[in-house]
């Protein structure tokens, strides 16, 4: 008996092939059966708190209203308790709504190395199938679902994103399938089947940026991941090795880095490098917004601004080069808009990325005189802004590391303030603090329903 290239043989007769997917799913199961490492559990709670906030904040957005309207016509009765609203939907629509809402404002968590937003799709899976699970089970499923998609994302980066894929949609379905599969009790082979189904339901291209389709990618990733887990639970069996050399990852990228899939699960999780945005827009513009806010505080009369030069990483004009956004969604992918409102308003919150603010004359004027200067040696989280004033000295601001970057992460107090501003207008005073307490104590709760209860209107109806 001997093993060669992952094939166990007896007298030259193959018995079992240990595929890349088999090994990945077995490691997932082993990690699930062990306690979460303390650092990973802390990171999971922060990510969960943040994405619950962004989901509730967008609960009444036009995209979510459209999903609810479609669900009324097409869905079966269900018990998925969506956040920030009174409706209860079936699993598919609850996952779709949650993933879309979580990513709608582009305010959700961001893994900076891959630009994956892992929380939205994974939360969608929890909302769909986790209603009767314990808090500990839900936190573990959330952590492992996020981590699975981040490791897959690392394995295909940067080639995958550079090809034009929206990595949140393409990798999110794997995270949602893992989270749903674990909550449904799938074993290793069951998770393999779920990933096989999920590998045929990946979607998302960068051309959608600035439209409702971008957050819809996260919603579909959530719904498709739940569907894949349900198929596996029902006995579905797909291709043998969806993560292998002939699988979807080979289509997604020029090469797959296996080491990213099989790092130890005992420590050093990618989820620990998940970051939280201070501004509801593409993260590559955040350094410029920081600098614009600082510069604006030093300018007495913004009408005196003649031009603004932004020396930035080349990804800024590539991903956020929109010059004249027509609405708030397009403004989220206009670095010029972020700079303009930073200079004018001294802040860049949801109000600054609203449809109304996106088209106001003072903002339009400053966007038109703002120049994005791609600078190859500029780090992603760095920028230098020079504001040229009529009859005055230039104002120059350099930001070495943006707020929300790994070098300058949001503090717990800043994260609390962010979620407060998102949640309170929807659920009322005190709701954010209740959600914070529920997330912090999630492993001591009898059920996930305890957290759901404080993340919905007090008088929810079916």
C-alpha positions as a Markdown table, in Angstrom:
| # | Residue | x | y | z |
|---|---|---|---|---|
| 1 | Unk | 0.0 | 0.0 | 0.0 |
| 2 | Unk | 1.4 | 3.4 | -0.9 |
| 3 | Unk | 0.2 | 7.0 | -1.8 |
| 4 | Unk | 1.4 | 8.8 | -4.9 |
| 5 | Unk | 0.0 | 12.2 | -6.0 |
| 6 | Unk | -2.9 | 11.9 | -3.6 |
| 7 | Unk | -4.0 | 8.5 | -4.9 |
| 8 | Unk | -4.1 | 5.7 | -2.3 |
| 9 | Unk | -3.2 | 2.3 | -4.1 |
| 10 | Unk | -3.0 | -1.3 | -3.1 |
| 11 | Unk | -1.1 | -3.5 | -5.6 |
| 12 | Unk | -1.3 | -0.7 | -8.2 |
| 13 | Unk | -5.1 | -0.5 | -7.9 |
| 14 | Unk | -6.4 | 2.9 | -7.0 |
| 15 | Unk | -8.8 | 3.1 | -4.0 |
| 16 | Unk | -9.4 | 6.7 | -3.1 |
| 17 | Unk | -8.4 | 10.0 | -4.7 |
| 18 | Unk | -7.8 | 12.8 | -2.2 |
| 19 | Unk | -8.6 | 15.8 | -4.3 |
| 20 | Unk | -7.9 | 19.4 | -3.5 |
| 21 | Unk | -11.6 | 19.9 | -2.7 |
| 22 | Unk | -11.7 | 16.8 | -0.5 |
| 23 | Unk | -8.7 | 18.1 | 1.5 |
| 24 | Unk | -10.1 | 21.6 | 1.8 |
| 25 | Unk | -13.5 | 20.4 | 3.0 |
| 26 | Unk | -12.1 | 18.0 | 5.5 |
| 27 | Unk | -10.0 | 20.8 | 6.9 |
| 28 | Unk | -13.1 | 22.9 | 7.1 |
| 29 | Unk | -14.9 | 20.2 | 9.0 |
| 30 | Unk | -12.0 | 19.8 | 11.4 |
| 31 | Unk | -11.9 | 23.5 | 12.0 |
| 32 | Unk | -15.6 | 23.5 | 12.6 |
| 33 | Unk | -15.3 | 20.7 | 15.2 |
| 34 | Unk | -12.6 | 22.7 | 17.1 |
| 35 | Unk | -13.2 | 25.9 | 19.1 |
| 36 | Unk | -12.7 | 29.1 | 17.2 |
| 37 | Unk | -9.3 | 30.6 | 17.9 |
| 38 | Unk | -9.7 | 33.6 | 20.1 |
| 39 | Unk | -8.4 | 36.1 | 17.5 |
| 40 | Unk | -10.6 | 34.6 | 14.8 |
| 41 | Unk | -13.7 | 34.8 | 17.1 |
| 42 | Unk | -13.0 | 38.4 | 17.9 |
| 43 | Unk | -12.6 | 39.2 | 14.2 |
| 44 | Unk | -15.8 | 37.3 | 13.3 |
| 45 | Unk | -17.8 | 39.3 | 15.9 |
| 46 | Unk | -16.5 | 42.6 | 14.6 |
| 47 | Unk | -17.3 | 41.6 | 11.0 |
| 48 | Unk | -20.7 | 40.3 | 12.0 |
| 49 | Unk | -21.6 | 43.5 | 13.9 |
| 50 | Unk | -20.5 | 45.7 | 10.9 |
| 51 | Unk | -22.4 | 43.8 | 8.3 |
| 52 | Unk | -25.5 | 43.7 | 10.4 |
| 53 | Unk | -25.3 | 47.5 | 10.6 |
| 54 | Unk | -24.9 | 47.9 | 6.8 |
| 55 | Unk | -27.7 | 45.5 | 6.1 |
| 56 | Unk | -30.1 | 47.3 | 8.4 |
| 57 | Unk | -28.9 | 50.7 | 7.1 |
| 58 | Unk | -30.0 | 49.7 | 3.6 |
| 59 | Unk | -33.1 | 47.8 | 4.6 |
| 60 | Unk | -35.4 | 50.3 | 2.9 |
| 61 | Unk | -33.2 | 51.0 | -0.1 |
| 62 | Unk | -34.8 | 50.9 | -3.7 |
| 63 | Unk | -33.0 | 47.6 | -4.4 |
| 64 | Unk | -34.4 | 45.9 | -1.3 |
| 65 | Unk | -37.9 | 47.3 | -2.0 |
| 66 | Unk | -37.6 | 45.8 | -5.5 |
| 67 | Unk | -36.6 | 42.4 | -4.1 |
| 68 | Unk | -39.5 | 42.4 | -1.6 |
| 69 | Unk | -41.9 | 43.3 | -4.4 |
| 70 | Unk | -40.6 | 40.4 | -6.5 |
| 71 | Unk | -40.8 | 38.0 | -3.5 |
| 72 | Unk | -44.4 | 38.8 | -3.0 |
| 73 | Unk | -45.2 | 37.6 | -6.5 |
| 74 | Unk | -42.8 | 34.7 | -6.7 |
| 75 | Unk | -41.9 | 33.2 | -3.3 |
| 76 | Unk | -43.4 | 30.6 | -1.1 |
| 77 | Unk | -44.3 | 31.3 | 2.5 |
| 78 | Unk | -41.2 | 31.3 | 4.7 |
| 79 | Unk | -39.8 | 32.2 | 8.0 |
| 80 | Unk | -36.5 | 34.0 | 7.1 |
| 81 | Unk | -36.5 | 37.0 | 9.4 |
| 82 | Unk | -34.8 | 39.7 | 7.4 |
| 83 | Unk | -33.0 | 42.5 | 9.2 |
| 84 | Unk | -34.4 | 46.0 | 9.6 |
| 85 | Unk | -37.8 | 45.0 | 8.1 |
| 86 | Unk | -41.0 | 43.3 | 9.3 |
| 87 | Unk | -41.2 | 40.8 | 6.4 |
| 88 | Unk | -40.5 | 37.1 | 6.7 |
| 89 | Unk | -39.4 | 35.4 | 3.5 |
| 90 | Unk | -38.5 | 32.0 | 2.3 |
| 91 | Unk | -34.8 | 30.9 | 2.3 |
| 92 | Unk | -34.0 | 32.0 | -1.2 |
| 93 | Unk | -35.5 | 35.5 | -0.9 |
| 94 | Unk | -34.3 | 36.1 | 2.6 |
| 95 | Unk | -30.7 | 35.3 | 1.5 |
| 96 | Unk | -31.0 | 37.4 | -1.6 |
| 97 | Unk | -32.4 | 40.4 | 0.3 |
| 98 | Unk | -29.8 | 40.2 | 3.1 |
| 99 | Unk | -26.8 | 39.9 | 0.8 |
| 100 | Unk | -28.0 | 42.7 | -1.4 |
| 101 | Unk | -28.8 | 45.0 | 1.5 |
| 102 | Unk | -25.5 | 44.3 | 3.3 |
| 103 | Unk | -23.5 | 45.4 | 0.2 |
| 104 | Unk | -25.8 | 48.0 | -1.1 |
| 105 | Unk | -24.2 | 51.2 | 0.2 |
| 106 | Unk | -20.6 | 49.8 | -0.4 |
| 107 | Unk | -20.1 | 50.3 | 3.3 |
| 108 | Unk | -19.6 | 46.7 | 4.3 |
| 109 | Unk | -16.4 | 44.9 | 5.4 |
| 110 | Unk | -13.5 | 44.7 | 3.0 |
| 111 | Unk | -10.6 | 42.2 | 2.8 |
| 112 | Unk | -8.0 | 44.6 | 1.4 |
| 113 | Unk | -5.7 | 42.0 | -0.2 |
| 114 | Unk | -8.5 | 40.6 | -2.4 |
| 115 | Unk | -11.1 | 43.4 | -2.2 |
| 116 | Unk | -13.7 | 40.7 | -1.2 |
| 117 | Unk | -16.6 | 41.9 | 0.9 |
| 118 | Unk | -17.1 | 38.6 | 2.8 |
| 119 | Unk | -19.8 | 39.5 | 5.3 |
| 120 | Unk | -22.8 | 40.1 | 3.1 |
| 121 | Unk | -23.2 | 36.8 | 1.4 |
| 122 | Unk | -22.3 | 34.9 | 4.5 |
| 123 | Unk | -24.8 | 36.8 | 6.6 |
| 124 | Unk | -27.4 | 36.0 | 3.9 |
| 125 | Unk | -26.8 | 32.3 | 4.5 |
| 126 | Unk | -27.2 | 32.6 | 8.2 |
| 127 | Unk | -30.5 | 34.5 | 7.9 |
| 128 | Unk | -31.8 | 31.8 | 5.5 |
| 129 | Unk | -31.0 | 28.7 | 7.5 |
| 130 | Unk | -29.8 | 29.7 | 10.9 |
| 131 | Unk | -32.9 | 30.7 | 12.7 |
| 132 | Unk | -33.0 | 27.7 | 15.0 |
| 133 | Unk | -29.2 | 27.4 | 15.5 |
| 134 | Unk | -27.4 | 28.4 | 18.7 |
| 135 | Unk | -25.3 | 31.5 | 18.8 |
| 136 | Unk | -22.1 | 29.5 | 18.9 |
| 137 | Unk | -23.1 | 27.5 | 15.8 |
| 138 | Unk | -23.9 | 30.7 | 13.9 |
| 139 | Unk | -20.7 | 32.5 | 14.9 |
| 140 | Unk | -18.7 | 29.4 | 13.8 |
| 141 | Unk | -20.5 | 29.2 | 10.5 |
| 142 | Unk | -20.1 | 32.9 | 9.8 |
| 143 | Unk | -16.4 | 32.8 | 10.6 |
| 144 | Unk | -15.7 | 29.7 | 8.5 |
| 145 | Unk | -17.9 | 30.9 | 5.6 |
| 146 | Unk | -16.0 | 34.2 | 5.5 |
| 147 | Unk | -12.6 | 32.5 | 5.8 |
| 148 | Unk | -13.4 | 29.9 | 3.1 |
| 149 | Unk | -14.1 | 32.6 | 0.5 |
| 150 | Unk | -11.1 | 34.7 | 1.6 |
| 151 | Unk | -8.7 | 31.8 | 1.2 |
| 152 | Unk | -10.2 | 31.0 | -2.2 |
| 153 | Unk | -9.9 | 34.6 | -3.1 |
| 154 | Unk | -6.3 | 34.7 | -2.1 |
| 155 | Unk | -5.6 | 31.7 | -4.2 |
| 156 | Unk | -6.8 | 33.4 | -7.4 |
| 157 | Unk | -5.6 | 37.0 | -6.7 |
| 158 | Unk | -4.7 | 39.3 | -8.3 |
| 159 | Unk | -5.3 | 37.8 | -11.7 |
| 160 | Unk | -9.0 | 37.1 | -11.1 |
| 161 | Unk | -9.9 | 40.7 | -10.2 |
| 162 | Unk | -7.7 | 42.1 | -12.9 |
| 163 | Unk | -9.6 | 40.1 | -15.5 |
| 164 | Unk | -12.7 | 42.1 | -14.6 |
| 165 | Unk | -14.5 | 39.7 | -12.2 |
| 166 | Unk | -16.3 | 41.1 | -9.2 |
| 167 | Unk | -14.7 | 38.8 | -6.7 |
| 168 | Unk | -17.3 | 39.4 | -4.0 |
| 169 | Unk | -19.9 | 37.6 | -6.2 |
| 170 | Unk | -17.6 | 34.9 | -7.5 |
| 171 | Unk | -16.1 | 33.9 | -4.2 |
| 172 | Unk | -19.1 | 34.8 | -2.0 |
| 173 | Unk | -21.1 | 31.8 | -3.2 |
| 174 | Unk | -18.5 | 29.5 | -1.8 |
| 175 | Unk | -18.6 | 31.2 | 1.6 |
| 176 | Unk | -22.4 | 31.1 | 1.7 |
| 177 | Unk | -22.4 | 27.4 | 0.7 |
| 178 | Unk | -20.0 | 26.7 | 3.5 |
| 179 | Unk | -21.9 | 28.6 | 6.1 |
| 180 | Unk | -25.3 | 27.2 | 5.1 |
| 181 | Unk | -23.8 | 23.7 | 4.8 |
| 182 | Unk | -22.3 | 23.7 | 8.3 |
| 183 | Unk | -25.6 | 24.9 | 9.8 |
| 184 | Unk | -27.4 | 22.2 | 7.9 |
| 185 | Unk | -25.0 | 19.6 | 9.3 |
| 186 | Unk | -23.2 | 18.6 | 6.1 |
| 187 | Unk | -20.1 | 16.4 | 6.5 |
| 188 | Unk | -16.9 | 16.6 | 4.4 |
| 189 | Unk | -18.4 | 14.9 | 1.3 |
| 190 | Unk | -21.5 | 16.9 | 1.7 |
| 191 | Unk | -19.5 | 20.1 | 1.7 |
| 192 | Unk | -17.7 | 18.9 | -1.4 |
| 193 | Unk | -21.1 | 18.4 | -3.1 |
| 194 | Unk | -22.2 | 21.9 | -2.0 |
| 195 | Unk | -19.0 | 23.5 | -3.4 |
| 196 | Unk | -19.5 | 21.5 | -6.6 |
| 197 | Unk | -23.0 | 23.0 | -7.0 |
| 198 | Unk | -21.7 | 26.4 | -6.0 |
| 199 | Unk | -19.0 | 26.3 | -8.6 |
| 200 | Unk | -21.6 | 26.4 | -11.3 |
| 201 | Unk | -23.4 | 29.4 | -9.8 |
| 202 | Unk | -20.7 | 32.0 | -9.5 |
| 203 | Unk | -21.3 | 35.5 | -11.0 |
| 204 | Unk | -20.2 | 39.1 | -11.1 |
| 205 | Unk | -18.3 | 41.5 | -13.3 |
| 206 | Unk | -16.8 | 44.8 | -12.5 |
| 207 | Unk | -18.8 | 46.6 | -15.2 |
| 208 | Unk | -21.7 | 46.5 | -12.6 |
| 209 | Unk | -19.9 | 49.0 | -10.3 |
| 210 | Unk | -22.0 | 52.1 | -9.7 |
| 211 | Unk | -25.4 | 50.3 | -10.2 |
| 212 | Unk | -27.8 | 48.2 | -8.2 |
| 213 | Unk | -26.3 | 45.1 | -9.9 |
| 214 | Unk | -23.1 | 45.3 | -7.8 |
| 215 | Unk | -24.8 | 44.6 | -4.4 |
| 216 | Unk | -27.1 | 42.1 | -6.2 |
| 217 | Unk | -24.0 | 40.0 | -6.8 |
| 218 | Unk | -23.6 | 39.6 | -3.1 |
| 219 | Unk | -27.3 | 38.8 | -2.8 |
| 220 | Unk | -27.2 | 36.2 | -5.5 |
| 221 | Unk | -24.0 | 34.7 | -4.0 |
| 222 | Unk | -25.9 | 34.2 | -0.7 |
| 223 | Unk | -29.0 | 32.7 | -2.3 |
| 224 | Unk | -27.0 | 30.5 | -4.6 |
| 225 | Unk | -24.9 | 29.3 | -1.7 |
| 226 | Unk | -27.9 | 28.3 | 0.3 |
| 227 | Unk | -29.3 | 26.5 | -2.8 |
| 228 | Unk | -26.1 | 24.6 | -3.3 |
| 229 | Unk | -26.1 | 23.5 | 0.4 |
| 230 | Unk | -29.7 | 22.4 | 0.1 |
| 231 | Unk | -28.9 | 20.4 | -3.1 |
| 232 | Unk | -26.0 | 18.7 | -1.3 |
| 233 | Unk | -28.3 | 17.8 | 1.7 |
| 234 | Unk | -30.8 | 16.3 | -0.8 |
| 235 | Unk | -28.1 | 14.0 | -2.3 |
| 236 | Unk | -26.8 | 16.1 | -5.2 |
| 237 | Unk | -23.4 | 15.1 | -6.4 |
| 238 | Unk | -21.5 | 17.2 | -8.9 |
| 239 | Unk | -18.0 | 17.3 | -10.3 |
| 240 | Unk | -15.3 | 15.6 | -8.2 |
| 241 | Unk | -12.9 | 18.5 | -7.7 |
| 242 | Unk | -14.4 | 22.0 | -8.3 |
| 243 | Unk | -11.3 | 23.6 | -6.7 |
| 244 | Unk | -8.9 | 21.4 | -8.7 |
| 245 | Unk | -6.8 | 22.0 | -11.8 |
| 246 | Unk | -9.8 | 21.4 | -14.1 |
| 247 | Unk | -12.3 | 23.3 | -11.9 |
| 248 | Unk | -13.7 | 26.8 | -11.8 |
| 249 | Unk | -10.6 | 28.4 | -10.2 |
| 250 | Unk | -8.5 | 27.5 | -13.2 |
| 251 | Unk | -11.0 | 29.4 | -15.3 |
| 252 | Unk | -11.0 | 32.4 | -12.9 |
| 253 | Unk | -7.3 | 33.1 | -12.8 |
| 254 | Unk | -4.0 | 32.5 | -14.6 |
| 255 | Unk | -2.8 | 30.3 | -11.7 |
| 256 | Unk | -4.0 | 29.0 | -8.4 |
| 257 | Unk | -1.9 | 29.3 | -5.3 |
| 258 | Unk | -2.6 | 26.1 | -3.4 |
| 259 | Unk | -0.8 | 27.3 | -0.3 |
| 260 | Unk | -3.5 | 29.9 | 0.4 |
| 261 | Unk | -6.2 | 27.1 | 0.5 |
| 262 | Unk | -4.3 | 24.9 | 3.0 |
| 263 | Unk | -2.8 | 27.2 | 5.6 |
| 264 | Unk | -3.3 | 25.9 | 9.1 |
| 265 | Unk | -6.7 | 26.7 | 10.7 |
| 266 | Unk | -5.3 | 26.9 | 14.2 |
| 267 | Unk | -4.2 | 30.6 | 13.9 |
| 268 | Unk | -3.5 | 33.4 | 11.4 |
| 269 | Unk | -6.9 | 33.6 | 9.8 |
| 270 | Unk | -7.5 | 35.9 | 6.8 |
| 271 | Unk | -10.7 | 37.1 | 8.6 |
| 272 | Unk | -8.3 | 38.8 | 11.1 |
| 273 | Unk | -7.3 | 41.1 | 8.2 |
| 274 | Unk | -10.8 | 42.1 | 7.3 |
| 275 | Unk | -11.2 | 45.9 | 7.4 |
| 276 | Unk | -14.2 | 48.2 | 8.0 |
| 277 | Unk | -14.9 | 51.3 | 5.9 |
| 278 | Unk | -15.4 | 54.8 | 7.4 |
| 279 | Unk | -17.0 | 55.9 | 4.1 |
| 280 | Unk | -19.7 | 54.4 | 1.9 |
| 281 | Unk | -17.8 | 54.1 | -1.4 |
| 282 | Unk | -15.0 | 52.2 | -3.1 |
| 283 | Unk | -12.2 | 51.7 | -0.6 |
| 284 | Unk | -9.4 | 52.9 | -2.9 |
| 285 | Unk | -10.7 | 56.4 | -2.6 |
| 286 | Unk | -10.6 | 56.5 | 1.2 |
| 287 | Unk | -7.1 | 58.0 | 1.4 |
| 288 | Unk | -8.2 | 60.9 | -0.9 |
| 289 | Unk | -11.3 | 61.5 | 1.2 |
| 290 | Unk | -9.2 | 61.6 | 4.4 |
| 291 | Unk | -6.9 | 64.1 | 2.8 |
| 292 | Unk | -9.8 | 66.2 | 1.4 |
| 293 | Unk | -11.4 | 66.5 | 4.8 |
| 294 | Unk | -8.2 | 67.6 | 6.4 |
| 295 | Unk | -7.5 | 70.1 | 3.6 |
| 296 | Unk | -11.0 | 71.5 | 3.7 |
| 297 | Unk | -10.6 | 72.4 | 7.3 |
| 298 | Unk | -7.7 | 74.7 | 6.4 |
| 299 | Unk | -9.6 | 76.5 | 3.6 |
| 300 | Unk | -11.8 | 79.4 | 4.6 |
| 301 | Unk | -13.6 | 79.8 | 1.2 |
| 302 | Unk | -14.1 | 76.7 | -1.0 |
| 303 | Unk | -15.2 | 79.0 | -3.8 |
| 304 | Unk | -11.5 | 80.0 | -4.1 |
| 305 | Unk | -10.5 | 76.4 | -5.1 |
| 306 | Unk | -9.3 | 76.5 | -8.7 |
| 307 | Unk | -8.0 | 72.9 | -9.0 |
| 308 | Unk | -7.3 | 69.8 | -7.0 |
| 309 | Unk | -4.5 | 67.4 | -7.8 |
| 310 | Unk | -4.7 | 63.9 | -6.4 |
| 311 | Unk | -1.5 | 61.8 | -6.6 |
| 312 | Unk | -2.8 | 58.3 | -5.9 |
| 313 | Unk | -2.5 | 54.6 | -6.6 |
| 314 | Unk | -3.3 | 53.7 | -10.2 |
| 315 | Unk | -6.3 | 51.6 | -9.1 |
| 316 | Unk | -8.1 | 54.9 | -8.0 |
| 317 | Unk | -8.8 | 56.2 | -11.6 |
| 318 | Unk | -9.2 | 52.6 | -12.9 |
| 319 | Unk | -11.9 | 51.7 | -10.4 |
| 320 | Unk | -13.3 | 55.1 | -9.4 |
| 321 | Unk | -12.8 | 57.3 | -12.4 |
| 322 | Unk | -16.4 | 58.4 | -12.9 |
| 323 | Unk | -16.3 | 62.2 | -13.6 |
| 324 | Unk | -19.9 | 63.2 | -13.4 |
| 325 | Unk | -22.0 | 60.7 | -11.5 |
| 326 | Unk | -25.8 | 60.9 | -12.1 |
| 327 | Unk | -26.9 | 59.5 | -8.7 |
| 328 | Unk | -25.6 | 58.3 | -5.4 |
| 329 | Unk | -24.7 | 54.8 | -6.6 |
| 330 | Unk | -22.5 | 56.2 | -9.3 |
| 331 | Unk | -21.0 | 58.6 | -6.9 |
| 332 | Unk | -19.7 | 55.7 | -4.8 |
| 333 | Unk | -17.4 | 55.0 | -7.7 |
| 334 | Unk | -16.2 | 58.5 | -8.3 |
| 335 | Unk | -13.1 | 59.4 | -6.3 |
| 336 | Unk | -13.6 | 63.0 | -7.6 |
| 337 | Unk | -16.9 | 63.1 | -5.8 |
| 338 | Unk | -15.4 | 61.8 | -2.6 |
| 339 | Unk | -12.8 | 64.5 | -2.7 |
| 340 | Unk | -15.4 | 67.2 | -3.5 |
| 341 | Unk | -17.7 | 66.4 | -0.6 |
| 342 | Unk | -14.7 | 65.9 | 1.7 |
| 343 | Unk | -13.6 | 69.5 | 0.9 |
| 344 | Unk | -17.1 | 71.0 | 1.0 |
| 345 | Unk | -18.8 | 69.1 | 3.8 |
| 346 | Unk | -15.9 | 68.0 | 6.0 |
| 347 | Unk | -17.4 | 64.5 | 6.0 |
| 348 | Unk | -18.4 | 61.7 | 3.6 |
| 349 | Unk | -21.3 | 59.8 | 5.0 |
| 350 | Unk | -24.5 | 58.4 | 3.5 |
| 351 | Unk | -25.9 | 62.0 | 3.0 |
| 352 | Unk | -22.8 | 62.9 | 0.9 |
| 353 | Unk | -23.4 | 59.9 | -1.4 |
| 354 | Unk | -27.2 | 60.5 | -1.8 |
| 355 | Unk | -28.8 | 61.1 | -5.1 |
| 356 | Unk | -29.4 | 64.7 | -4.1 |
| 357 | Unk | -25.8 | 65.5 | -3.2 |
| 358 | Unk | -24.4 | 63.8 | -6.2 |
| 359 | Unk | -26.0 | 66.4 | -8.5 |
| 360 | Unk | -25.7 | 69.6 | -6.6 |
| 361 | Unk | -23.8 | 72.5 | -8.4 |
| 362 | Unk | -21.1 | 73.0 | -5.8 |
| 363 | Unk | -20.1 | 69.4 | -5.9 |
| 364 | Unk | -20.2 | 69.2 | -9.7 |
| 365 | Unk | -17.9 | 72.2 | -9.9 |
| 366 | Unk | -15.3 | 70.8 | -7.7 |
| 367 | Unk | -15.4 | 67.4 | -9.3 |
| 368 | Unk | -14.8 | 69.0 | -12.7 |
| 369 | Unk | -11.5 | 70.7 | -11.5 |
| 370 | Unk | -10.2 | 67.6 | -9.7 |
| 371 | Unk | -7.4 | 65.6 | -11.4 |
| 372 | Unk | -6.6 | 62.0 | -10.5 |
| 373 | Unk | -2.9 | 61.5 | -11.1 |
| 374 | Unk | -2.0 | 57.8 | -11.1 |
| 375 | Unk | 1.3 | 57.4 | -9.3 |
| 376 | Unk | 2.9 | 53.9 | -9.5 |
| 377 | Unk | 5.0 | 54.2 | -6.3 |
| 378 | Unk | 2.0 | 55.3 | -4.2 |
| 379 | Unk | 0.6 | 52.7 | -1.8 |
| 380 | Unk | -3.1 | 51.8 | -2.0 |
| 381 | Unk | -3.8 | 53.3 | 1.4 |
| 382 | Unk | -1.8 | 56.5 | 0.7 |
| 383 | Unk | -2.4 | 59.8 | -1.2 |
| 384 | Unk | -1.1 | 63.3 | -1.6 |
| 385 | Unk | -3.7 | 66.1 | -2.4 |
| 386 | Unk | -2.7 | 69.6 | -3.5 |
| 387 | Unk | -5.5 | 72.2 | -3.5 |
| 388 | Unk | -4.8 | 75.2 | -5.7 |
| 389 | Unk | -6.5 | 78.4 | -4.5 |
| 390 | Unk | -7.2 | 81.7 | -6.2 |
| 391 | Unk | -4.7 | 84.3 | -5.0 |
| 392 | Unk | -3.5 | 82.1 | -2.1 |
| 393 | Unk | -1.0 | 79.5 | -1.2 |
| 394 | Unk | -1.6 | 75.9 | -2.1 |
| 395 | Unk | -2.9 | 73.5 | 0.5 |
| 396 | Unk | -1.1 | 70.1 | 0.5 |
| 397 | Unk | -2.0 | 67.1 | 2.6 |
| 398 | Unk | -0.3 | 63.7 | 2.6 |
| 399 | Unk | -2.0 | 60.7 | 4.1 |
| 400 | Unk | 0.3 | 57.8 | 4.7 |
| 401 | Unk | -2.4 | 55.3 | 5.8 |
| 402 | Unk | -6.2 | 55.8 | 5.3 |
| 403 | Unk | -8.6 | 55.4 | 8.2 |
| 404 | Unk | -9.9 | 51.8 | 8.1 |
| 405 | Unk | -6.7 | 50.4 | 6.6 |
| 406 | Unk | -4.8 | 47.6 | 8.4 |
| 407 | Unk | -2.2 | 50.2 | 9.5 |
| 408 | Unk | -5.0 | 52.4 | 10.9 |
| 409 | Unk | -8.0 | 50.2 | 11.6 |
| 410 | Unk | -11.3 | 51.6 | 13.0 |
| 411 | Unk | -11.4 | 51.4 | 16.7 |
| 412 | Unk | -14.3 | 49.8 | 18.5 |
| 413 | Unk | -15.7 | 53.2 | 19.4 |
| 414 | Unk | -15.5 | 54.3 | 15.7 |
| 415 | Unk | -17.2 | 51.0 | 14.6 |
| 416 | Unk | -19.9 | 51.6 | 17.2 |
| 417 | Unk | -20.5 | 55.1 | 15.9 |
| 418 | Unk | -20.7 | 53.9 | 12.4 |
| 419 | Unk | -23.3 | 51.2 | 13.2 |
| 420 | Unk | -25.2 | 53.6 | 15.4 |
| 421 | Unk | -25.6 | 56.0 | 12.4 |
| 422 | Unk | -26.8 | 53.2 | 10.2 |
| 423 | Unk | -29.2 | 51.4 | 12.6 |
| 424 | Unk | -30.9 | 54.2 | 14.6 |
| 425 | Unk | -32.7 | 55.8 | 11.7 |
| 426 | Unk | -34.3 | 52.4 | 10.8 |
| 427 | Unk | -34.9 | 50.8 | 14.2 |
| 428 | Unk | -34.9 | 53.7 | 16.6 |
| 429 | Unk | -32.8 | 54.9 | 19.6 |
| 430 | Unk | -30.8 | 52.3 | 21.5 |
| 431 | Unk | -31.1 | 49.6 | 18.8 |
| 432 | Unk | -27.4 | 49.7 | 17.9 |
| 433 | Unk | -26.3 | 49.2 | 21.5 |
| 434 | Unk | -28.7 | 46.2 | 21.8 |
| 435 | Unk | -27.2 | 44.7 | 18.7 |
| 436 | Unk | -23.7 | 45.3 | 20.0 |
| 437 | Unk | -24.5 | 43.5 | 23.2 |
| 438 | Unk | -26.2 | 40.6 | 21.4 |
| 439 | Unk | -23.2 | 40.1 | 19.1 |
| 440 | Unk | -20.7 | 40.3 | 21.9 |
| 441 | Unk | -22.7 | 37.7 | 23.9 |
| 442 | Unk | -23.6 | 35.5 | 20.9 |
| 443 | Unk | -21.8 | 32.4 | 22.2 |
| 444 | Unk | -23.8 | 32.5 | 25.4 |
| 445 | Unk | -27.2 | 32.8 | 23.7 |
| 446 | Unk | -29.5 | 29.9 | 23.5 |
| 447 | Unk | -30.3 | 30.7 | 19.8 |
| 448 | Unk | -29.6 | 33.0 | 16.9 |
| 449 | Unk | -33.2 | 34.2 | 17.3 |
| 450 | Unk | -32.1 | 36.3 | 20.2 |
| 451 | Unk | -29.9 | 38.4 | 17.9 |
| 452 | Unk | -32.5 | 38.5 | 15.2 |
| 453 | Unk | -35.1 | 39.9 | 17.6 |
| 454 | Unk | -33.1 | 43.1 | 18.3 |
| 455 | Unk | -32.2 | 43.6 | 14.7 |
| 456 | Unk | -35.8 | 43.9 | 13.5 |
| 457 | Unk | -38.7 | 46.3 | 14.1 |
| 458 | Unk | -40.2 | 45.8 | 17.5 |
| 459 | Unk | -43.6 | 45.0 | 16.0 |
| 460 | Unk | -42.6 | 42.7 | 13.2 |
| 461 | Unk | -45.4 | 40.9 | 11.3 |
| 462 | Unk | -45.3 | 38.0 | 8.9 |
